[in-house]
Amino acid sequence: MSSEAEILLKALRERGGCAKLPELAVATGYSVFRLLTVLNELLAVGAVRRDRVGDPLNPLSTTEWCVQEPKSKQEVLGSIEALIATPPLLKDAAELIAPLGIPVISSQEVLRNALCNTSTYFKLAVPYIDSTAYVFFTENCLSPKAEYKILLTGQREDKMQATLRILEDIRNYIPNVVYRAVDGKRGLHAKFLVVDGKYAAVFTFNLYYTHYVRNYDIGVVVRGSLVELLDKIFDYLWSRATQP
């Protein structure tokens, strides 16, 4: 950062964090042209923000410029609560993101926790599942009062029948599991789940044995506004899906 930029930021902070160009010109001795040049450089890197106040016909003297302090790591990372990794990647992923202070959990753990922590509804959108899904959905921790929705988002016809047999086996164990399928021609490649509208996970693995033991797959557990968005996307797709 240039010395001019540091002087300008200091002048803003001395005035409570915000000031208009005439005040800054007096405080720094810079011309309006020089002030605008430096302020726009700071604006480009997110160090200041520009607030419109006063007369819009006279923006140079009525625009207020404010210091925008750097965000903390936690603010930058936003709503990410954890990184998901399949077992072959688990150790390396943990070392890679250790400086960020984000925990790493296995793909199996995130699915098991989501199912067991559901109290109202569980929504899962995924292209493919195999018999390993039965293991997760027949855990004794599943709530008999919750609704578990599975949306198949990319099933090819040659795999659909095997998938349906697995889902029916699951339904025989826990009847409050329902499922639908998106038109195979309009499949969704993304995989995600939502739990009670409280948190969600977006990931790259299918519910396949090989994805747990061989593939390098990752994902994130998130909270906040992204959960509501994923909830709405699921409902949109569900409303346009059919019972296979």
N, C-alpha and C positions, 0 to 999 in steps of 0.2 A: 504494500500500500504506500502511495506517495506521501511525502511530508505535507503537501497541500491537503490531501484527503484527511490525514490525521488531525490537522489544525481545524478543518471544517467539522469533523465529528466532535472534537472537543468543544467547539463553539455551540454546537447543537445541544450537547449534554449539559453545558453550563446554563442553558436556557430551558431546562426541564425536559430536553429530548426533542423538542420541536421548535421551529422558527421559520419566519418568512424571509424572502430574499433581501429586503431592505435591512433587516436586523443583522443578517449574516454578512452583508456587505460592510456594515459599520464595524462588526466584531472582527472581521478578518482583513479588511482593507482590500479585498479582491473586487474586481469589476464584476458586473452582472454576468457578462459573457463567461468569465473564468469560473464563477460560481456554478453556472449551469453546466459547464464542461465537467467539473469535478463531481458535482452532484449526480450527473447522469452516469458517470463511471461507477460511483458508489451504488447507484440504483441497479446497475447491471449485475453487480455481485451480491445484491440483497442486503447491503449495509444500511440503506435508507429506504424509506417509502415516501410516496408523494400523496398528500391529502388535499383535495380541492375544498377550499373554504372561501367565503366572501364573494366578490364580484367575478363571475365567469368571463366578463368582457375585459377584465384586467388581470389575467392569470399570473403574470410575472410578480406582481406585488401582493397578490392574495393567496397564492398557493403556499401551503404550509409543508415544509419538509421535516421528516421525523427520523430519528435514529431507529434502526431495526436491529436489535441485538441478535447475535448469532444464536441459533437454536441449539439446545443441548442434544446429545446423541439420542436420548430417549424421545425427544420431540421430533427429530429427523426420522427416526425409525417408526414413529407414529404408532399404529395400532398393532404392530407385530409382537406377538407374545412369545412365540417359539418357532424354531426352525425344525422342520420334519425331514428325516433322512431314512432311507432304507438301510438295513444293517451293514451292507458292504461299504457304505459311505459314512456311517455314523461317527467313527473315530476321527476321520479326516475333517468332517464337517464341524465337529466340536472344536477342533484346534483352529480351524480357519476363522470361525466367527467369535472365538473366545474374547478378543478385544472389544467386541460390541456388547458383551454382557447378556447375550440372548441364549437361553437354554436350548439344547438340542434333544429331541425325542424321536424314538423310532416310529416308523410307519405303522407297525402293529399296535404300538402303545397309543398313538393318537386315535386310531379307530376304536380300540377297546375302551379308552376313556370316554370318547364321545358317546358310544352306545350306553355305557354304564352310568353316565352323568345325565342322560336325557330324562326329563321329568314330564314334558309336554309333547314335544315333537322332535324327530330326527329326520333330516332330509339328506339324501345322498344321491349325487349325480355322478355316474361313472359309466364309461363305455362297456367294460367287460368285467365279469367276475367268474371265479371258478369255485371249486368245492371248499377252498379255504374260507370263503365268506360264511359258510355254515358254522364254522368253529366260532367266529366272532358273534354271530347272531343267536347262538344257542348258549351264550354265557348266562349264568344264573342271575346276573345283576340287572338284566333288562326289566324295565317297568311294565307291568301288565296294563297300566293306564295310559301309557304314552303311545303315540302313533309313529310308526317307522315307515318312511316313504323311500323307495328306491326307484330312481329314474335311470333307465338304461339309455345311454345317449349316443350309441354308435354301433349297435349290434348288427353284425352281418347275419344273413338268414341261416348260413351254415352253422353258426354258433348259438343261435337263438334257442333252439330246442333244448340243448344241454343246459343253458342258463335257466330256462324256465323250470326244468326239473329241480335244479338247486333251489330256486326261489320257492317252489312248492314244498320242498322238504323243510325249508325255513318256516314257511307259513304253518305247516303241520305242528311245528314246535311252539311258535308264537304267532297266533292268528292276527295280531295287530300290526303285522308287516304287510304293506300294500306296495304294488309296483306297477309301473307303466313304462312304455318305450316310445322314444322319439322316432319319427320316421327315419329309417336308415339313410335316406338320401340327404337328410338335413341333420346329421349327427353333430353332437357337440364334443369336441376333443378334450375340453377342460374337465378336470375332476375336482369336485368340491363337496363339502358337507356343511350343514348348519345345525346347531344344537340349541333348541328353545329360543332362537333369536338372540342368544347371548354371545355366542362366539361361533367362528367358522374356521374351516381349514381348506386351503386350496393346494393341490398337489399334482404331481406328474405320474404317479403310479396307479395302475389298475389293481383290483382285488384279485391278484394272481400270485400263485406261489413263486414263480420265477422273478416277479417284481420284488419280492421280499428277500430272496436269497442270492440273487445274481445282479440285478440291475442297480445302476446308480440313479436313484430318483430322489427328488427333494420336494419340499412344500413349506408352507407357513401356516401357523395358527394365528388368527387375527381377531380383534375385537373392534368395536366402534362402528362408524357409518358403513364400512365395507360389509359388515354382517347383514345389515338391512338390505343393501344392494343385492347381495348373493341370495338372500331370502326371496326377494322379488323376482330375480332371474329364474330361480327354481320354480316358483309358482307360475310364472309365465310359460315356462317349458312344460310344466306338469299339465297345465290347462289345455295344451295343444298335443299332448301325448295320448296314446291309446293303450288299452289293456291288450297285451299280446295274445 
